[in-house]
Amino acid sequence: MTYTPHGYIFSLMEDSHPSHDEELVKLNRISGQIDGIKRMIDEHRYCPDILTQLKAVRSAIRAVEANILETHLHSCIAESFGEHDKDAAHKKIDEMKVLFKRFNTE
């Protein structure tokens, strides 16, 4: 088992994936924020207050995305380079290119 900078545990066994359990806590918090936004809408609250809460949810989701991406870089990508398999390394590099393009267009 190995720990990433965020304390995630992952195994170096083939086809294993790191744990994102800490992100579940954050996603549950985000879910609660969304429930609160729904209540605000039901209660016809002031539009800028609703928009402020929506912005907070977007920021929280981006933070979860960034943490999962960082874990992926430190585990899955690093693991592929440690295998000394150039094809696997190139495949992971191509995967990262697609991910970066996807994140840059949103």
C-alpha positions as CSV (number, residue, x, y, z in Angstrom):
1,M,0.0,0.0,0.0
2,T,1.1,3.5,-0.8
3,Y,-0.1,6.9,0.4
4,T,-0.6,9.9,-1.9
5,P,0.0,13.5,-0.7
6,H,-3.7,13.7,0.4
7,G,-3.3,10.5,2.4
8,Y,-5.2,8.3,-0.1
9,I,-4.2,4.7,0.0
10,F,-3.7,2.8,-3.2
11,S,-2.2,-0.6,-4.0
12,L,0.5,-1.0,-6.6
13,M,-1.2,-4.2,-7.8
14,E,-2.2,-4.2,-11.5
15,D,-5.7,-2.9,-12.3
16,S,-6.2,-1.4,-8.8
17,H,-7.5,2.0,-8.2
18,P,-6.8,4.5,-5.4
19,S,-9.4,5.1,-2.7
20,H,-11.3,8.4,-2.9
21,D,-13.2,7.9,0.4
22,E,-12.3,11.4,1.6
23,E,-14.0,12.8,-1.5
24,L,-17.2,11.0,-0.5
25,V,-17.3,13.2,2.7
26,K,-17.0,16.3,0.5
27,L,-19.6,15.1,-2.0
28,N,-22.0,14.4,0.9
29,R,-21.4,18.0,2.1
30,I,-22.0,19.3,-1.5
31,S,-25.2,17.2,-1.6
32,G,-26.4,19.0,1.6
33,Q,-25.6,22.3,0.0
34,I,-27.7,21.5,-3.0
35,D,-30.6,20.5,-0.8
36,G,-30.2,23.9,0.9
37,I,-30.4,25.6,-2.5
38,K,-33.5,23.7,-3.4
39,R,-35.1,24.9,-0.1
40,M,-34.0,28.5,-0.9
41,I,-35.8,28.2,-4.3
42,D,-38.9,26.8,-2.7
43,E,-38.9,29.6,-0.2
44,H,-38.5,32.2,-3.1
45,R,-35.3,33.5,-1.5
46,Y,-33.3,36.5,-2.9
47,C,-31.7,35.6,-6.3
48,P,-28.2,36.8,-5.4
49,D,-28.2,34.6,-2.3
50,I,-29.1,31.5,-4.4
51,L,-26.5,32.4,-7.0
52,T,-23.9,32.7,-4.2
53,Q,-24.7,29.2,-3.0
54,L,-24.6,27.8,-6.5
55,K,-21.1,29.4,-6.9
56,A,-20.0,27.7,-3.7
57,V,-21.2,24.3,-4.9
58,R,-19.3,24.7,-8.2
59,S,-16.2,25.6,-6.3
60,A,-16.5,22.6,-4.0
61,I,-17.0,20.3,-7.0
62,R,-14.0,21.7,-8.7
63,A,-12.0,21.0,-5.6
64,V,-13.1,17.4,-5.6
65,E,-12.2,17.1,-9.3
66,A,-8.7,18.6,-8.6
67,N,-8.1,16.2,-5.7
68,I,-9.1,13.1,-7.8
69,L,-7.0,14.3,-10.7
70,E,-4.0,14.8,-8.3
71,T,-4.5,11.3,-6.9
72,H,-4.7,9.9,-10.4
73,L,-1.4,11.6,-11.3
74,H,0.3,10.4,-8.1
75,S,-1.0,6.8,-8.3
76,C,-2.2,5.6,-11.7
77,I,0.1,7.7,-13.8
78,A,3.1,7.3,-11.6
79,E,2.5,3.6,-11.5
80,S,2.5,3.3,-15.3
81,F,5.9,5.0,-15.5
82,G,7.3,2.7,-12.9
83,E,6.4,-0.3,-15.1
84,H,9.1,0.5,-17.7
85,D,6.5,-0.2,-20.3
86,K,6.7,2.6,-22.9
87,D,3.3,1.7,-24.4
88,A,1.6,1.9,-21.0
89,A,3.3,5.2,-20.3
90,H,2.3,6.7,-23.7
91,K,-1.3,5.4,-23.1
92,K,-1.4,7.3,-19.8
93,I,0.1,10.4,-21.3
94,D,-2.6,10.3,-24.0
95,E,-5.2,9.8,-21.2
96,M,-3.9,12.9,-19.4
97,K,-4.1,15.0,-22.6
98,V,-7.7,14.1,-23.0
99,L,-8.4,14.9,-19.3
100,F,-6.6,18.3,-19.5
101,K,-8.5,19.2,-22.7
102,R,-11.8,18.3,-21.0
103,F,-11.0,20.4,-17.9
104,N,-9.8,23.4,-20.0
105,T,-13.0,23.6,-22.0
106,E,-15.4,23.7,-19.0
